[in-house]
Amino acid sequence: MTVSLSDLSAFLEVVRCSSVSRAADALGITQPSVSKAIQRMAQFAGVPLLARGIHGAWRTARG
């Protein structure tokens, strides 16, 4: 499995925005698309990259 540039862009935008929804808006794609990109990145890395909660999303220690 490889990581695409769009997956990496989605991850970086989530980190920048601290929100999957705001990242999706900024990228002009749907929130489920961003979530799938994050899932692919985490699967590739073998560790959770983001933690999500009621107040947004943030990088894990390994993310």
N, CA, C and O atoms as a Tripos MOL2 file, in Angstrom:
@<TRIPOS>MOLECULE
protein
  252   251    63     0     0
PROTEIN
NO_CHARGES

@<TRIPOS>ATOM
      1 N           0.8390   -1.1790    0.0000 N.3       1 MET1
      2 CA          0.0000    0.0000    0.0000 C.3       1 MET1
      3 C           0.8830    1.2400    0.0000 C.2       1 MET1
      4 O           1.9020    1.2980    0.6880 O.2       1 MET1
      5 N           0.4770    2.2160   -0.7730 N.am      2 THR2
      6 CA          1.2100    3.4680   -0.8210 C.3       2 THR2
      7 C           0.3010    4.6070   -0.3570 C.2       2 THR2
      8 O          -0.9220    4.4790   -0.3210 O.2       2 THR2
      9 N           0.9190    5.6860   -0.0170 N.am      3 VAL3
     10 CA          0.1950    6.8810    0.3990 C.3       3 VAL3
     11 C           0.2240    7.8620   -0.7620 C.2       3 VAL3
     12 O           1.2770    8.1130   -1.3480 O.2       3 VAL3
     13 N          -0.9320    8.4100   -1.0890 N.am      4 SER4
     14 CA         -0.9860    9.3850   -2.1780 C.3       4 SER4
     15 C          -0.7160   10.7890   -1.6460 C.2       4 SER4
     16 O          -0.8050   11.0550   -0.4470 O.2       4 SER4
     17 N          -0.3900   11.6560   -2.5600 N.am      5 LEU5
     18 CA         -0.1660   13.0490   -2.1970 C.3       5 LEU5
     19 C          -1.4520   13.6730   -1.6460 C.2       5 LEU5
     20 O          -1.3980   14.5140   -0.7490 O.2       5 LEU5
     21 N          -2.5960   13.2670   -2.1750 N.am      6 SER6
     22 CA         -3.8660   13.8140   -1.6760 C.3       6 SER6
     23 C          -4.1440   13.3370   -0.2480 C.2       6 SER6
     24 O          -4.7140   14.0820    0.5490 O.2       6 SER6
     25 N          -3.7440   12.0940    0.0850 N.am      7 ASP7
     26 CA         -3.8970   11.6110    1.4620 C.3       7 ASP7
     27 C          -3.0250   12.4310    2.4100 C.2       7 ASP7
     28 O          -3.4680   12.8350    3.4850 O.2       7 ASP7
     29 N          -1.8040   12.6650    2.0070 N.am      8 LEU8
     30 CA         -0.8930   13.4650    2.8290 C.3       8 LEU8
     31 C          -1.4090   14.8950    2.9750 C.2       8 LEU8
     32 O          -1.3460   15.4730    4.0600 O.2       8 LEU8
     33 N          -1.9110   15.4550    1.8990 N.am      9 SER9
     34 CA         -2.4670   16.8190    1.9520 C.3       9 SER9
     35 C          -3.6520   16.8860    2.9190 C.2       9 SER9
     36 O          -3.7890   17.8450    3.6790 O.2       9 SER9
     37 N          -4.5000   15.8630    2.8810 N.am     10 ALA10
     38 CA         -5.6610   15.8320    3.7800 C.3      10 ALA10
     39 C          -5.1920   15.7640    5.2340 C.2      10 ALA10
     40 O          -5.7170   16.4770    6.0890 O.2      10 ALA10
     41 N          -4.2120   14.9130    5.5140 N.am     11 PHE11
     42 CA         -3.6880   14.7940    6.8730 C.3      11 PHE11
     43 C          -3.1270   16.1340    7.3510 C.2      11 PHE11
     44 O          -3.4350   16.5850    8.4540 O.2      11 PHE11
     45 N          -2.3160   16.7560    6.5260 N.am     12 LEU12
     46 CA         -1.7020   18.0270    6.9140 C.3      12 LEU12
     47 C          -2.7500   19.1140    7.1220 C.2      12 LEU12
     48 O          -2.6050   19.9570    8.0080 O.2      12 LEU12
     49 N          -3.7990   19.0990    6.3120 N.am     13 GLU13
     50 CA         -4.8510   20.1090    6.4650 C.3      13 GLU13
     51 C          -5.6410   19.8830    7.7510 C.2      13 GLU13
     52 O          -6.0360   20.8440    8.4110 O.2      13 GLU13
     53 N          -5.8750   18.6220    8.1100 N.am     14 VAL14
     54 CA         -6.5530   18.3390    9.3780 C.3      14 VAL14
     55 C          -5.7050   18.8370   10.5370 C.2      14 VAL14
     56 O          -6.2280   19.4370   11.4760 O.2      14 VAL14
     57 N          -4.4170   18.5960   10.4810 N.am     15 VAL15
     58 CA         -3.5190   19.0670   11.5370 C.3      15 VAL15
     59 C          -3.5440   20.5940   11.5920 C.2      15 VAL15
     60 O          -3.5850   21.1780   12.6750 O.2      15 VAL15
     61 N          -3.5200   21.2360   10.4330 N.am     16 ARG16
     62 CA         -3.5280   22.7030   10.3840 C.3      16 ARG16
     63 C          -4.8310   23.2800   10.9240 C.2      16 ARG16
     64 O          -4.8220   24.2610   11.6680 O.2      16 ARG16
     65 N          -5.9480   22.6680   10.5470 N.am     17 CYS17
     66 CA         -7.2730   23.1850   10.9260 C.3      17 CYS17
     67 C          -7.7680   22.6540   12.2660 C.2      17 CYS17
     68 O          -8.6940   23.2230   12.8440 O.2      17 CYS17
     69 N          -7.1770   21.5880   12.7670 N.am     18 SER18
     70 CA         -7.6420   20.9120   13.9820 C.3      18 SER18
     71 C          -9.0820   20.4250   13.8580 C.2      18 SER18
     72 O          -9.8000   20.3180   14.8520 O.2      18 SER18
     73 N          -9.4920   20.1340   12.6340 N.am     19 SER19
     74 CA        -10.8600   19.6830   12.3940 C.3      19 SER19
     75 C         -10.9410   18.9730   11.0460 C.2      19 SER19
     76 O         -10.4510   19.4780   10.0360 O.2      19 SER19
     77 N         -11.5580   17.8080   11.0440 N.am     20 VAL20
     78 CA        -11.7530   17.0770    9.7940 C.3      20 VAL20
     79 C         -12.7320   17.8380    8.8960 C.2      20 VAL20
     80 O         -12.5120   17.9470    7.6900 O.2      20 VAL20
     81 N         -13.7900   18.3520    9.4720 N.am     21 SER21
     82 CA        -14.7900   19.0900    8.6810 C.3      21 SER21
     83 C         -14.2060   20.3550    8.0630 C.2      21 SER21
     84 O         -14.4310   20.6320    6.8850 O.2      21 SER21
     85 N         -13.4600   21.1190    8.8470 N.am     22 ARG22
     86 CA        -12.8560   22.3510    8.3100 C.3      22 ARG22
     87 C         -11.8030   22.0230    7.2580 C.2      22 ARG22
     88 O         -11.6510   22.7550    6.2800 O.2      22 ARG22
     89 N         -11.0770   20.9270    7.4540 N.am     23 ALA23
     90 CA        -10.0960   20.5090    6.4510 C.3      23 ALA23
     91 C         -10.7970   20.1370    5.1490 C.2      23 ALA23
     92 O         -10.3320   20.4910    4.0650 O.2      23 ALA23
     93 N         -11.9030   19.4310    5.2540 N.am     24 ALA24
     94 CA        -12.6600   19.0580    4.0580 C.3      24 ALA24
     95 C         -13.1330   20.2960    3.3180 C.2      24 ALA24
     96 O         -13.0340   20.3650    2.0930 O.2      24 ALA24
     97 N         -13.6460   21.2740    4.0530 N.am     25 ASP25
     98 CA        -14.0860   22.5240    3.4310 C.3      25 ASP25
     99 C         -12.9270   23.2330    2.7320 C.2      25 ASP25
    100 O         -13.0710   23.7200    1.6110 O.2      25 ASP25
    101 N         -11.7860   23.2830    3.4030 N.am     26 ALA26
    102 CA        -10.6150   23.9640    2.8330 C.3      26 ALA26
    103 C         -10.1170   23.2610    1.5760 C.2      26 ALA26
    104 O          -9.6460   23.9090    0.6410 O.2      26 ALA26
    105 N         -10.2220   21.9300    1.5570 N.am     27 LEU27
    106 CA         -9.7450   21.1580    0.4110 C.3      27 LEU27
    107 C         -10.7990   21.0200   -0.6850 C.2      27 LEU27
    108 O         -10.4910   20.5990   -1.8000 O.2      27 LEU27
    109 N         -12.0300   21.3720   -0.3660 N.am     28 GLY28
    110 CA        -13.0980   21.2630   -1.3470 C.3      28 GLY28
    111 C         -13.5490   19.8340   -1.5960 C.2      28 GLY28
    112 O         -13.9940   19.4990   -2.6940 O.2      28 GLY28
    113 N         -13.4330   18.9890   -0.5720 N.am     29 ILE29
    114 CA        -13.8670   17.5990   -0.6730 C.3      29 ILE29
    115 C         -14.7800   17.2900    0.5060 C.2      29 ILE29
    116 O         -14.9540   18.1240    1.3950 O.2      29 ILE29
    117 N         -15.3590   16.1080    0.5170 N.am     30 THR30
    118 CA        -16.2830   15.7560    1.5840 C.3      30 THR30
    119 C         -15.5370   15.3000    2.8330 C.2      30 THR30
    120 O         -14.3860   14.8690    2.7680 O.2      30 THR30
    121 N         -16.2160   15.4070    3.9620 N.am     31 GLN31
    122 CA        -15.6340   14.9650    5.2320 C.3      31 GLN31
    123 C         -15.3380   13.4630    5.2110 C.2      31 GLN31
    124 O         -14.2880   13.0560    5.7090 O.2      31 GLN31
    125 N         -16.2290   12.6140    4.6480 N.am     32 PRO32
    126 CA        -15.8870   11.1870    4.5850 C.3      32 PRO32
    127 C         -14.6300   10.9040    3.7550 C.2      32 PRO32
    128 O         -13.8910    9.9640    4.0480 O.2      32 PRO32
    129 N         -14.3900   11.7150    2.7230 N.am     33 SER33
    130 CA        -13.1740   11.5400    1.9220 C.3      33 SER33
    131 C         -11.9260   11.8330    2.7500 C.2      33 SER33
    132 O         -10.9200   11.1310    2.6420 O.2      33 SER33
    133 N         -11.9970   12.8610    3.5640 N.am     34 VAL34
    134 CA        -10.8700   13.1910    4.4380 C.3      34 VAL34
    135 C         -10.6680   12.0820    5.4650 C.2      34 VAL34
    136 O          -9.5350   11.6800    5.7290 O.2      34 VAL34
    137 N         -11.7500   11.5900    6.0390 N.am     35 SER35
    138 CA        -11.6470   10.5070    7.0230 C.3      35 SER35
    139 C         -11.0090    9.2710    6.4050 C.2      35 SER35
    140 O         -10.1700    8.6300    7.0380 O.2      35 SER35
    141 N         -11.3890    8.9270    5.1870 N.am     36 LYS36
    142 CA        -10.7970    7.7670    4.4990 C.3      36 LYS36
    143 C          -9.3060    7.9870    4.2490 C.2      36 LYS36
    144 O          -8.5050    7.0650    4.4000 O.2      36 LYS36
    145 N          -8.9390    9.2010    3.8700 N.am     37 ALA37
    146 CA         -7.5270    9.5120    3.6410 C.3      37 ALA37
    147 C          -6.7290    9.3370    4.9310 C.2      37 ALA37
    148 O          -5.6170    8.8100    4.9100 O.2      37 ALA37
    149 N          -7.2960    9.7790    6.0490 N.am     38 ILE38
    150 CA         -6.6260    9.6370    7.3470 C.3      38 ILE38
    151 C          -6.5050    8.1590    7.7070 C.2      38 ILE38
    152 O          -5.4780    7.7280    8.2310 O.2      38 ILE38
    153 N          -7.5450    7.3880    7.4300 N.am     39 GLN39
    154 CA         -7.4960    5.9490    7.6960 C.3      39 GLN39
    155 C          -6.4020    5.2730    6.8780 C.2      39 GLN39
    156 O          -5.6740    4.4260    7.3940 O.2      39 GLN39
    157 N          -6.2840    5.6470    5.5900 N.am     40 ARG40
    158 CA         -5.2320    5.0590    4.7490 C.3      40 ARG40
    159 C          -3.8460    5.4230    5.2760 C.2      40 ARG40
    160 O          -2.9470    4.5830    5.3060 O.2      40 ARG40
    161 N          -3.6770    6.6840    5.6930 N.am     41 MET41
    162 CA         -2.3920    7.1050    6.2410 C.3      41 MET41
    163 C          -2.0480    6.3270    7.5090 C.2      41 MET41
    164 O          -0.9130    5.8830    7.6770 O.2      41 MET41
    165 N          -3.0150    6.1620    8.3930 N.am     42 ALA42
    166 CA         -2.7830    5.4410    9.6460 C.3      42 ALA42
    167 C          -2.4860    3.9750    9.3750 C.2      42 ALA42
    168 O          -1.6250    3.3810   10.0240 O.2      42 ALA42
    169 N          -3.2020    3.3870    8.4100 N.am     43 GLN43
    170 CA         -2.9410    1.9880    8.0750 C.3      43 GLN43
    171 C          -1.5360    1.8270    7.5050 C.2      43 GLN43
    172 O          -0.8390    0.8660    7.8310 O.2      43 GLN43
    173 N          -1.1260    2.7460    6.6690 N.am     44 PHE44
    174 CA          0.2180    2.7150    6.0990 C.3      44 PHE44
    175 C           1.2780    2.8500    7.1920 C.2      44 PHE44
    176 O           2.2770    2.1310    7.1860 O.2      44 PHE44
    177 N           1.0590    3.7690    8.1240 N.am     45 ALA45
    178 CA          2.0210    4.0140    9.2020 C.3      45 ALA45
    179 C           1.9800    2.9150   10.2630 C.2      45 ALA45
    180 O           2.9750    2.6640   10.9440 O.2      45 ALA45
    181 N           0.8330    2.2660   10.3990 N.am     46 GLY46
    182 CA          0.7100    1.2170   11.4020 C.3      46 GLY46
    183 C           0.4350    1.7240   12.7980 C.2      46 GLY46
    184 O           0.5030    0.9630   13.7630 O.2      46 GLY46
    185 N           0.1260    2.9990   12.9160 N.am     47 VAL47
    186 CA         -0.1810    3.6120   14.2120 C.3      47 VAL47
    187 C          -1.2650    4.6720   14.0010 C.2      47 VAL47
    188 O          -1.3890    5.2200   12.9060 O.2      47 VAL47
    189 N          -2.0490    4.9620   15.0410 N.am     48 PRO48
    190 CA         -3.0080    6.0590   14.9200 C.3      48 PRO48
    191 C          -2.2690    7.3870   14.7750 C.2      48 PRO48
    192 O          -1.3400    7.6780   15.5290 O.2      48 PRO48
    193 N          -2.6860    8.1770   13.8140 N.am     49 LEU49
    194 CA         -2.0340    9.4660   13.5700 C.3      49 LEU49
    195 C          -2.7940   10.6270   14.1770 C.2      49 LEU49
    196 O          -2.2020   11.6490   14.5250 O.2      49 LEU49
    197 N          -4.1080   10.4750   14.3080 N.am     50 LEU50
    198 CA         -4.9470   11.5350   14.8380 C.3      50 LEU50
    199 C          -5.8460   10.9940   15.9370 C.2      50 LEU50
    200 O          -6.2660    9.8370   15.9110 O.2      50 LEU50
    201 N          -6.1230   11.8390   16.8780 N.am     51 ALA51
    202 CA         -7.1540   11.5710   17.8810 C.3      51 ALA51
    203 C          -8.2800   12.5460   17.5740 C.2      51 ALA51
    204 O          -8.0380   13.7130   17.2670 O.2      51 ALA51
    205 N          -9.5050   12.0620   17.6590 N.am     52 ARG52
    206 CA        -10.6520   12.9070   17.3620 C.3      52 ARG52
    207 C         -11.5600   12.9720   18.5730 C.2      52 ARG52
    208 O         -11.7520   11.9850   19.2830 O.2      52 ARG52
    209 N         -12.1020   14.1290   18.7900 N.am     53 GLY53
    210 CA        -13.0160   14.3210   19.9050 C.3      53 GLY53
    211 C         -14.0520   15.3640   19.5780 C.2      53 GLY53
    212 O         -14.1320   15.8520   18.4500 O.2      53 GLY53
    213 N         -14.8270   15.6940   20.5510 N.am     54 ILE54
    214 CA        -15.9060   16.6520   20.3590 C.3      54 ILE54
    215 C         -15.3940   18.0370   19.9810 C.2      54 ILE54
    216 O         -16.1110   18.8170   19.3550 O.2      54 ILE54
    217 N         -14.1740   18.3380   20.3550 N.am     55 HIS55
    218 CA        -13.5950   19.6630   20.0880 C.3      55 HIS55
    219 C         -12.5990   19.6600   18.9460 C.2      55 HIS55
    220 O         -11.7890   20.5820   18.8420 O.2      55 HIS55
    221 N         -12.6320   18.6530   18.0870 N.am     56 GLY56
    222 CA        -11.7650   18.6540   16.9140 C.3      56 GLY56
    223 C         -10.8800   17.4300   16.8400 C.2      56 GLY56
    224 O         -11.1630   16.3850   17.4250 O.2      56 GLY56
    225 N          -9.8000   17.5970   16.1030 N.am     57 ALA57
    226 CA         -8.8360   16.5130   15.8730 C.3      57 ALA57
    227 C          -7.4380   17.0410   16.1370 C.2      57 ALA57
    228 O          -7.1530   18.2130   15.8910 O.2      57 ALA57
    229 N          -6.5840   16.1920   16.6300 N.am     58 TRP58
    230 CA         -5.2110   16.5870   16.9100 C.3      58 TRP58
    231 C          -4.2950   15.3960   16.6650 C.2      58 TRP58
    232 O          -4.7260   14.2430   16.6980 O.2      58 TRP58
    233 N          -3.0280   15.6950   16.4210 N.am     59 ARG59
    234 CA         -2.0460   14.6500   16.1760 C.3      59 ARG59
    235 C          -1.8130   13.8500   17.4460 C.2      59 ARG59
    236 O          -1.8280   14.3890   18.5530 O.2      59 ARG59
    237 N          -1.5990   12.5560   17.2670 N.am     60 THR60
    238 CA         -1.1530   11.7320   18.3780 C.3      60 THR60
    239 C           0.3500   11.9440   18.5360 C.2      60 THR60
    240 O           0.9610   12.6560   17.7390 O.2      60 THR60
    241 N           0.9340   11.3460   19.5320 N.am     61 ALA61
    242 CA          2.3810   11.4800   19.7450 C.3      61 ALA61
    243 C           3.1560   10.9650   18.5310 C.2      61 ALA61
    244 O           4.2020   11.5120   18.1810 O.2      61 ALA61
    245 N           2.6450    9.9180   17.8940 N.am     62 ARG62
    246 CA          3.3200    9.3750   16.7120 C.3      62 ARG62
    247 C           2.8940   10.0350   15.4180 C.2      62 ARG62
    248 O           3.5530    9.8950   14.3870 O.2      62 ARG62
    249 N           1.7890   10.7520   15.4790 N.am     63 GLY63
    250 CA          1.2930   11.4340   14.2690 C.3      63 GLY63
    251 C           2.0980   12.6710   13.9900 C.2      63 GLY63
    252 O           1.8310   13.3750   13.0160 O.2      63 GLY63
@<TRIPOS>BOND
     1     1     2 1
     2     2     3 1
     3     3     4 2
     4     3     5 am
     5     5     6 1
     6     6     7 1
     7     7     8 2
     8     7     9 am
     9     9    10 1
    10    10    11 1
    11    11    12 2
    12    11    13 am
    13    13    14 1
    14    14    15 1
    15    15    16 2
    16    15    17 am
    17    17    18 1
    18    18    19 1
    19    19    20 2
    20    19    21 am
    21    21    22 1
    22    22    23 1
    23    23    24 2
    24    23    25 am
    25    25    26 1
    26    26    27 1
    27    27    28 2
    28    27    29 am
    29    29    30 1
    30    30    31 1
    31    31    32 2
    32    31    33 am
    33    33    34 1
    34    34    35 1
    35    35    36 2
    36    35    37 am
    37    37    38 1
    38    38    39 1
    39    39    40 2
    40    39    41 am
    41    41    42 1
    42    42    43 1
    43    43    44 2
    44    43    45 am
    45    45    46 1
    46    46    47 1
    47    47    48 2
    48    47    49 am
    49    49    50 1
    50    50    51 1
    51    51    52 2
    52    51    53 am
    53    53    54 1
    54    54    55 1
    55    55    56 2
    56    55    57 am
    57    57    58 1
    58    58    59 1
    59    59    60 2
    60    59    61 am
    61    61    62 1
    62    62    63 1
    63    63    64 2
    64    63    65 am
    65    65    66 1
    66    66    67 1
    67    67    68 2
    68    67    69 am
    69    69    70 1
    70    70    71 1
    71    71    72 2
    72    71    73 am
    73    73    74 1
    74    74    75 1
    75    75    76 2
    76    75    77 am
    77    77    78 1
    78    78    79 1
    79    79    80 2
    80    79    81 am
    81    81    82 1
    82    82    83 1
    83    83    84 2
    84    83    85 am
    85    85    86 1
    86    86    87 1
    87    87    88 2
    88    87    89 am
    89    89    90 1
    90    90    91 1
    91    91    92 2
    92    91    93 am
    93    93    94 1
    94    94    95 1
    95    95    96 2
    96    95    97 am
    97    97    98 1
    98    98    99 1
    99    99   100 2
   100    99   101 am
   101   101   102 1
   102   102   103 1
   103   103   104 2
   104   103   105 am
   105   105   106 1
   106   106   107 1
   107   107   108 2
   108   107   109 am
   109   109   110 1
   110   110   111 1
   111   111   112 2
   112   111   113 am
   113   113   114 1
   114   114   115 1
   115   115   116 2
   116   115   117 am
   117   117   118 1
   118   118   119 1
   119   119   120 2
   120   119   121 am
   121   121   122 1
   122   122   123 1
   123   123   124 2
   124   123   125 am
   125   125   126 1
   126   126   127 1
   127   127   128 2
   128   127   129 am
   129   129   130 1
   130   130   131 1
   131   131   132 2
   132   131   133 am
   133   133   134 1
   134   134   135 1
   135   135   136 2
   136   135   137 am
   137   137   138 1
   138   138   139 1
   139   139   140 2
   140   139   141 am
   141   141   142 1
   142   142   143 1
   143   143   144 2
   144   143   145 am
   145   145   146 1
   146   146   147 1
   147   147   148 2
   148   147   149 am
   149   149   150 1
   150   150   151 1
   151   151   152 2
   152   151   153 am
   153   153   154 1
   154   154   155 1
   155   155   156 2
   156   155   157 am
   157   157   158 1
   158   158   159 1
   159   159   160 2
   160   159   161 am
   161   161   162 1
   162   162   163 1
   163   163   164 2
   164   163   165 am
   165   165   166 1
   166   166   167 1
   167   167   168 2
   168   167   169 am
   169   169   170 1
   170   170   171 1
   171   171   172 2
   172   171   173 am
   173   173   174 1
   174   174   175 1
   175   175   176 2
   176   175   177 am
   177   177   178 1
   178   178   179 1
   179   179   180 2
   180   179   181 am
   181   181   182 1
   182   182   183 1
   183   183   184 2
   184   183   185 am
   185   185   186 1
   186   186   187 1
   187   187   188 2
   188   187   189 am
   189   189   190 1
   190   190   191 1
   191   191   192 2
   192   191   193 am
   193   193   194 1
   194   194   195 1
   195   195   196 2
   196   195   197 am
   197   197   198 1
   198   198   199 1
   199   199   200 2
   200   199   201 am
   201   201   202 1
   202   202   203 1
   203   203   204 2
   204   203   205 am
   205   205   206 1
   206   206   207 1
   207   207   208 2
   208   207   209 am
   209   209   210 1
   210   210   211 1
   211   211   212 2
   212   211   213 am
   213   213   214 1
   214   214   215 1
   215   215   216 2
   216   215   217 am
   217   217   218 1
   218   218   219 1
   219   219   220 2
   220   219   221 am
   221   221   222 1
   222   222   223 1
   223   223   224 2
   224   223   225 am
   225   225   226 1
   226   226   227 1
   227   227   228 2
   228   227   229 am
   229   229   230 1
   230   230   231 1
   231   231   232 2
   232   231   233 am
   233   233   234 1
   234   234   235 1
   235   235   236 2
   236   235   237 am
   237   237   238 1
   238   238   239 1
   239   239   240 2
   240   239   241 am
   241   241   242 1
   242   242   243 1
   243   243   244 2
   244   243   245 am
   245   245   246 1
   246   246   247 1
   247   247   248 2
   248   247   249 am
   249   249   250 1
   250   250   251 1
   251   251   252 2
@<TRIPOS>SUBSTRUCTURE
     1 MET1         2 RESIDUE 1 A MET
     2 THR2         6 RESIDUE 1 A THR
     3 VAL3        10 RESIDUE 1 A VAL
     4 SER4        14 RESIDUE 1 A SER
     5 LEU5        18 RESIDUE 1 A LEU
     6 SER6        22 RESIDUE 1 A SER
     7 ASP7        26 RESIDUE 1 A ASP
     8 LEU8        30 RESIDUE 1 A LEU
     9 SER9        34 RESIDUE 1 A SER
    10 ALA10       38 RESIDUE 1 A ALA
    11 PHE11       42 RESIDUE 1 A PHE
    12 LEU12       46 RESIDUE 1 A LEU
    13 GLU13       50 RESIDUE 1 A GLU
    14 VAL14       54 RESIDUE 1 A VAL
    15 VAL15       58 RESIDUE 1 A VAL
    16 ARG16       62 RESIDUE 1 A ARG
    17 CYS17       66 RESIDUE 1 A CYS
    18 SER18       70 RESIDUE 1 A SER
    19 SER19       74 RESIDUE 1 A SER
    20 VAL20       78 RESIDUE 1 A VAL
    21 SER21       82 RESIDUE 1 A SER
    22 ARG22       86 RESIDUE 1 A ARG
    23 ALA23       90 RESIDUE 1 A ALA
    24 ALA24       94 RESIDUE 1 A ALA
    25 ASP25       98 RESIDUE 1 A ASP
    26 ALA26      102 RESIDUE 1 A ALA
    27 LEU27      106 RESIDUE 1 A LEU
    28 GLY28      110 RESIDUE 1 A GLY
    29 ILE29      114 RESIDUE 1 A ILE
    30 THR30      118 RESIDUE 1 A THR
    31 GLN31      122 RESIDUE 1 A GLN
    32 PRO32      126 RESIDUE 1 A PRO
    33 SER33      130 RESIDUE 1 A SER
    34 VAL34      134 RESIDUE 1 A VAL
    35 SER35      138 RESIDUE 1 A SER
    36 LYS36      142 RESIDUE 1 A LYS
    37 ALA37      146 RESIDUE 1 A ALA
    38 ILE38      150 RESIDUE 1 A ILE
    39 GLN39      154 RESIDUE 1 A GLN
    40 ARG40      158 RESIDUE 1 A ARG
    41 MET41      162 RESIDUE 1 A MET
    42 ALA42      166 RESIDUE 1 A ALA
    43 GLN43      170 RESIDUE 1 A GLN
    44 PHE44      174 RESIDUE 1 A PHE
    45 ALA45      178 RESIDUE 1 A ALA
    46 GLY46      182 RESIDUE 1 A GLY
    47 VAL47      186 RESIDUE 1 A VAL
    48 PRO48      190 RESIDUE 1 A PRO
    49 LEU49      194 RESIDUE 1 A LEU
    50 LEU50      198 RESIDUE 1 A LEU
    51 ALA51      202 RESIDUE 1 A ALA
    52 ARG52      206 RESIDUE 1 A ARG
    53 GLY53      210 RESIDUE 1 A GLY
    54 ILE54      214 RESIDUE 1 A ILE
    55 HIS55      218 RESIDUE 1 A HIS
    56 GLY56      222 RESIDUE 1 A GLY
    57 ALA57      226 RESIDUE 1 A ALA
    58 TRP58      230 RESIDUE 1 A TRP
    59 ARG59      234 RESIDUE 1 A ARG
    60 THR60      238 RESIDUE 1 A THR
    61 ALA61      242 RESIDUE 1 A ALA
    62 ARG62      246 RESIDUE 1 A ARG
    63 GLY63      250 RESIDUE 1 A GLY
